[in-house]
């Protein structure tokens, strides 16, 4: 067991723009670098704090954008420069995971890799650690990609869903299908069927097997990279990324690899999970008042107001009357008041329109 643990690595994905939590998440400082809930630690720091309990610090890598390197160094001062993988341009998760797989495989050819987003809540860390241990053990001994799923508690259209197939071993099943952000009626059907689990975006694989998948399904990313690589220094590798990363496809690891591979499995997790990437998911995940409002680290006076989520800057007071089912969020020079029900799509729309009509200073 000890020898296997020496082969376990993790990459934390922390390069996203976080636009679905605008205006609190902004281009210069996205959600993963914000102490959003007033806990004293940002989402990135909380994710790192969790992973460092089960893996050595030197086995944890941070994938981010060049714009955020200083934020990563400020918030995780113990991370060495060669463990911060900074991309020159925003791409989706497939190129990010490919680069992490490449670097870690050259450090440890027998590495097992845990990939995790930086914007999730885990309520039961003991159960999470146990699931990760089971996951590492499985991918060490099996050719396959292992996702972590959690049983849905509501018909959430903002999440991805995994349909369970045949059982492979205890609590691990073949994946029958993936569905990304279904309509609410389909989400209700998924919940009632009992066959579908939420896709947490956390997955594990042996780097050797993951590389085979990239070679097969997205050869434009890793194959050129590996062919060019000899005994580069980290600086030379980073320079190669700066020159070539913009040419890589803008595609998610789910769509580019997981949905195409025949050997994909899901582990049924039970660790109290929530995606903290949207206003609606935050509302659903957090404890509510008697009037079903969620007030996030803010000073408010509410009168005849229900089902709202409210996030204000320090030093501001809001007096709210008559609102039902809204987001009220303010940060710097932007105040957003938006229907909560449709917020996931509306916030993206508003960010794009604001950027076009008003400029980058509001984004």
C-alpha positions, 0 to 999 in steps of 0.5 A: 500500500505504501508504494502505491501511495507514493504514486498518487498525485492530484491536479486542482483545476483553478483556471476558470473565469467563474462567470456564472457567479458574476458580479461577485466573481470577476475576470481579475479575481474569479470565484476560486480565489474569493472567500465567498462565504466568509469562512476565512479561506477561499475555495481554492484554499479549501480544496487544497486543504482537503487534498493535502490531508491525503496526499503529500504537498509535493504531489499536488499541482495547480492548473490555472491561467497566467493571469492568476499565478500571483493569486495562486502564489499568494493563497498557497505560499507553500506551492513551488513554482513548478507545481503551478501550471499556468496556461496562456489562454482560457481553454476547457478542461481537456487541454488542462488535464492533458498537460497535467497528465504529461508533466506528472507522467514524466515525474512518475511513469506509474502515477495515478492521477486525481483531477478535481475542480476548485469550486466544490463543497464537501460536507463529509471529508471522512467519506470523501477520503475513503472514496478517493482511497477506493478510487486510487485502488481501483484505477491502480489495478484496472484500465479505465477512467473512474468518475465520482458520482453522488446521489441527487437530492433534487431535480437540478438542471444545472448539473451533469448526470451519469447513468449507472450500468452494470456493477463492476465491483462494490459501489463501482459501476460501468457508466451507461451514459452521460447527460449534461445539464438536462431540462428540468423535466428530464432531471425529475425523471432522472431523480425518480429512476434511481439510475442517475447520479450527479457528475461531480467533475472529480475523476481518477485514472492511471496516467498511462491509461489516460495518455492512451485515451488522449492519443486515441480521442484527442491526438492533437494535444498530447502526441505533439507534446510528447514527441517534442519533449526530451529532457526539458526543464520546466521553463522550456516546457512552459515556453512550449505551452505558451507557443502551442496551447492556443492551438489546442481544442476548446473542449471539456475532458467530459466531452473529449475523453470520458464520453467517448471511452468504452472503459468509464466507471462511476463510484457511488460517493456519499460525502455531501457534495455541492457544485458552488459554480452558480447562484442557483446551486449555491442557493440549493446547497446552503442552509436557508432561513425560515423564509427560505432566503440564503444570505451570504456573509451580508447585512440585510433587513428582509420584509415579505421577501422569500426564496432569494439569495443575497450577497453584498460587500462588507459595509453595505446594508440592504433593505429588501421588501417584496422579492420572491425568487431573486438573486441580489448580488453586488460587487464593486461597480455592479449590482445584479438583480435577477430571477433565480430560476433562470439565473444559470443561463441569464448571468452568462448572457448578461456578462456577454452583453455588458462586456460588449455594451459597457466594456471590460471594467464591469466584467 
